[in-house]
Amino acid sequence: MVKMTDREKKELIEAEETILQLFFDAYERAMKYTKGNINLSLRMAAMLVSAMVHDQTESKSFQFLWQMGRDNK
């Protein structure tokens, strides 16, 4: 089991809450777009949130690596 600090736990909970909120917002929009098709709306919301999280994670990774490169000069 990985030990986490209280700060890390809080950040993880906040990230989970943000992802859930993004999913529910995307699901509501998809339900309107698909005229109530639940299955399609769930898939659309999942793909949208997955892409958003991936883009955000990738962006933060690039920022971190860029900063590391600048600090090492």
ABEGO torsion letter per residue (X at the ends): XBBBBAAAAAAAAAAAAAAAAAAAAAAAAAAAAAGGBAAAAAAAAAAAAAAAAAAAAAAAAAAAAAAAAAAAX
